[in-house]
C-alpha cells in the first residue's frame, strides 16, 4: 500500500519504520528533515513538504499537539489527499479539534480514522502498541492491516472518531494519576527510611503488577528522567485536554486540576523537558527530602 507518514518524533519514527519493514511503500515528512535520514536508509521516500507525502492511499500522522495538527493537516495535507483516501490520526488532540477534523474530512470525501496509541517509543518501534480506533467502518477496515502492523492489539471504539480521542485523553489522565500516586507514596516511604526502589518494587511486583507501575515506578526509583520517553510538557498538555473535555460535558474531575498544577510547578522549576515521571521531584521538593 502507498502510505504517507507525517511526524517522525520519538513515536512516529518507530511506527513508520514498522510500516516500511512490513513491505509498504512509505513516504515520510517531518518538520525537522534530519529525522527522515534513518528511515530513508530503510527504504522510505522523503517528501520535501507535508503535502507531497499525502498523495497515496493512506496518510498516517503523529503530530505533537492541536497547533501542529491544525497547521499541517488542515493547512496543506488534507487538500492534497485524493478523494477516497484515508487519514489515520494518531495524535492526542482536543475534542473540539477532533470534531473540526471530522467535518473537514467529510467535506473533502476523505476518510478519517482516529487511532491514538498507548505505549512508549520502544514499544512503538517494536510494533507492540495498543491502539484505540474509531471511524466509519469502511475506513477502519481499509486501514486495519496497517494498524495490525503497528500494534499488538487494536481496540475498536465505534464509528465516531471522537470516541477514540476521548479514550486516549482519559487513558493519559489515568497514567498521570498513577505517576502522581507513586510520586507521593514513595516520598512518604522515603521520609521513613524506605527507598523508592524497595517500595515501588514491592508495589509493582504485587498489588500493582502492571506495565504502567513497573515502567514509571522504575524510572522514579532510579531518578531516570532523561532522555524523556514522554515529556512533562506533553503530560501537562494532555491533562489540560482532559479538563477541557470534562468542562464541556460538565464532568467534575478535581484530581485533574491537582495534577495540572503539579505539572505546572514542575515546568516552573525547569523540568518541562524531563520525562513526566519527574513529577516525583515535585513531591520530593515539597517534603524537603534533600535536606533531611
C-alpha positions in Angstrom: 0.0 0.0 0.0 1.2 3.6 -0.7 1.4 5.3 2.6 2.4 8.8 3.7 3.7 9.2 7.3 3.8 12.7 8.8 5.5 13.4 12.1 8.7 11.5 12.9 9.2 12.2 16.6 10.0 9.6 19.2 6.8 7.7 18.4 6.3 8.4 14.8 9.8 7.3 13.7 9.3 3.8 15.1 5.8 3.5 13.7 6.9 4.5 10.2 9.8 2.0 10.5 7.4 -0.8 11.2 5.3 0.0 8.1 8.4 0.0 6.0 9.5 -3.3 7.4 6.1 -4.7 6.6 6.8 -4.0 2.9 4.7 -0.9 2.3 5.7 2.0 0.1 6.2 4.7 2.7 6.8 8.4 2.0 7.8 10.4 5.1 7.9 14.0 6.1 9.0 15.8 9.2 9.4 19.4 10.1 13.0 18.8 11.1 14.4 17.0 7.9 17.2 15.2 9.8 14.7 12.9 11.3 14.0 11.4 7.9 17.5 10.1 7.3 17.3 6.8 9.2 14.0 6.0 7.5 15.4 6.8 4.1 18.2 4.3 4.8 15.4 1.7 5.4 13.8 2.4 2.1 11.4 5.3 2.7 10.9 8.1 0.2 11.3 11.5 1.6 8.9 14.3 0.8 10.0 17.9 0.6 6.7 19.1 2.0 3.9 17.5 4.1 1.5 17.8 1.1 3.9 15.8 -1.1 3.5 12.9 1.4 -0.3 12.9 1.0 -0.8 11.5 -2.5 -1.1 7.8 -1.7 -3.8 5.6 -0.4 -3.4 6.3 3.3 -1.8 9.1 5.4 -0.7 8.4 8.9 0.1 11.4 11.1 1.7 11.5 14.6 1.9 15.2 15.5 2.5 16.8 18.9 -0.5 18.9 19.6 -3.5 20.8 18.3 -1.4 23.6 16.8 0.7 21.2 14.8 -2.3 19.2 13.5 -4.1 22.4 12.6 -1.1 23.8 10.7 0.0 20.6 8.9 -3.2 18.7 8.3 -5.7 21.5 7.8 -3.1 23.8 6.4 -2.0 21.6 3.5 -2.2 17.8 3.8 -6.0 17.4 3.7 -6.3 19.5 0.5 -3.6 17.3 -1.1 -5.3 14.0 -0.3 -7.2 12.3 -3.1 -10.9 11.7 -2.6 -11.4 8.2 -1.2 -8.1 8.1 0.6 -8.0 7.8 4.4 -6.2 9.8 7.1 -5.2 7.9 10.2 -4.6 10.4 13.0 -2.5 9.0 15.9 -2.2 12.3 17.8 -3.6 13.2 21.2 -5.8 16.2 20.4 -8.7 18.2 21.8 -12.2 17.1 21.3 -13.0 20.4 19.7 -10.3 19.9 17.1 -11.4 16.3 16.5 -14.9 17.4 15.6 -13.5 20.1 13.3 -11.3 17.4 11.6 -14.2 15.1 11.1 -16.2 17.7 9.3 -13.3 18.9 7.2 -12.5 15.3 6.0 -16.2 14.6 5.2 -16.4 17.8 3.1 -13.4 16.6 1.0 -14.6 13.0 0.8 -11.5 11.8 2.7 -11.9 9.1 5.3 -10.9 9.9 8.9 -9.9 7.3 11.4 -8.8 8.3 14.9 -6.2 5.8 16.1 -4.4 7.2 19.1 -1.8 4.8 20.7 -0.7 3.7 24.1 3.0 2.9 24.6 6.4 4.5 24.8 8.9 4.8 22.0 10.5 1.4 22.4 7.0 -0.2 22.2 6.3 1.8 19.1 9.5 0.7 17.4 8.6 -3.0 18.3 5.1 -2.7 16.8 3.6 -3.6 20.1 1.4 -0.5 20.7 -2.2 -0.7 22.0 -4.4 1.3 19.6 -7.9 2.7 20.1 -9.5 3.0 16.7 -12.8 4.7 15.6 -14.2 5.8 12.4 -16.6 4.8 9.6 -16.5 1.0 9.3 -15.2 1.0 5.7 -12.4 3.4 6.5 -11.4 1.4 9.6 -11.5 -1.8 7.6 -9.3 -0.4 4.9 -6.5 0.6 7.4 -6.9 -2.3 9.8 -4.0 -4.3 8.2 -1.8 -1.2 8.8 -2.9 -0.8 12.4 -2.2 -4.5 13.0 1.4 -3.9 11.9 1.7 -1.1 14.4 0.0 -2.6 17.4 -0.2 -5.8 19.5 -3.9 -5.1 19.7 -6.4 -2.7 18.1 -9.3 -1.8 20.4 -12.4 -0.8 18.3 -14.3 2.2 19.8 -17.1 2.5 17.3 -17.9 4.7 14.3 -17.4 8.1 15.9 -13.7 9.2 15.9 -14.4 11.3 19.0 -14.7 8.1 21.0 -11.1 7.1 20.3 -9.8 10.6 21.0 -11.6 10.8 24.4 -10.3 7.3 25.3 -6.8 8.5 24.7 -7.3 11.6 26.8 -8.9 9.7 29.6 -6.2 7.0 29.5 -3.4 9.6 29.7 -5.1 11.1 32.6 -5.0 7.8 34.4 -1.3 7.3 33.7 -0.6 10.8 35.1 -2.7 9.9 38.2 -0.7 6.7 38.6 2.6 8.6 38.4 1.3 11.2 40.9 0.3 8.4 43.3 3.7 6.7 43.0 5.4 10.1 43.5 3.6 10.9 46.7 3.6 7.4 48.2 7.3 6.8 47.5 8.1 10.2 49.0 6.2 9.2 52.1 8.2 5.9 52.4 11.5 7.7 51.9 10.7 10.0 54.7 10.7 6.9 56.9 13.8 5.4 55.5 12.4 3.0 52.9 13.9 3.6 49.5 11.7 4.3 46.5 13.2 1.3 44.8 12.2 -1.1 47.7 8.7 0.4 48.0 7.9 0.7 44.3 9.5 -2.7 43.5 7.1 -4.3 46.0 4.0 -2.4 44.7 4.7 -3.0 41.0 5.5 -6.7 41.7 2.4 -7.4 43.7 -0.6 -5.2 44.2 0.0 -3.0 41.1 1.7 -5.5 38.7 1.0 -3.6 35.5 3.2 -2.1 32.8 2.5 1.5 34.0 3.5 0.9 37.5 6.6 -1.2 36.5 7.8 1.3 34.0 7.2 4.5 35.8 8.0 3.0 39.2 11.4 2.0 37.9 12.0 5.5 36.5 11.1 7.1 39.8 13.2 4.7 41.8 16.2 5.3 39.6 15.5 9.0 39.2 15.9 8.3 35.4 14.0 11.2 33.9 16.2 11.9 30.9 16.0 11.3 28.0 12.3 11.6 28.2 10.0 9.0 26.7 7.1 11.4 27.2 7.9 14.9 28.2 6.4 16.8 31.1 5.1 19.4 28.7 3.1 16.8 26.9 1.7 15.5 30.1 0.6 19.0 31.0 -1.0 19.4 27.6 -2.9 16.1 27.9 -4.2 16.7 31.4 -5.3 20.1 30.1 -7.2 18.3 27.3 -9.0 16.2 29.9 -10.0 19.2 31.9 -11.4 20.9 28.8 -13.3 17.9 27.7 -14.7 17.4 31.2 -15.8 21.0 31.4 -17.6 20.8 28.0 -19.8 17.9 29.4 -20.0 19.1 33.0 -17.9 16.2 34.3 -16.1 17.1 37.6 -12.5 15.9 37.6 -11.0 17.5 40.7 -7.8 15.4 40.7 -7.1 16.5 37.1 -6.8 20.0 38.5 -4.3 18.9 41.1 -2.2 17.1 38.6 -2.4 20.0 36.2 -1.0 22.3 38.9 1.8 19.8 39.8 2.9 19.7 36.1 2.9 23.5 36.1 5.0 23.5 39.2 7.5 21.1 37.6 7.7 23.2 34.5 8.2 26.4 36.5 11.2 24.6 38.2 12.7 24.0 34.7 11.7 20.3 34.4 9.5 20.6 31.3 11.8 18.6 29.1 12.1 15.7 31.6 10.0 12.6 31.5 6.6 13.2 33.1 7.6 10.7 35.8 9.7 13.6 37.2 6.5 14.6 38.9 8.3 12.7 41.8 10.6 15.7 42.1 7.7 17.9 42.9 6.6 15.6 45.8 10.3 15.3 46.9 10.7 19.1 47.0 7.6 19.7 48.9 8.7 17.2 51.6 12.2 18.8 51.6 13.8 15.4 51.5 17.1 16.6 50.1 17.8 18.5 53.3 16.7 15.8 55.8 
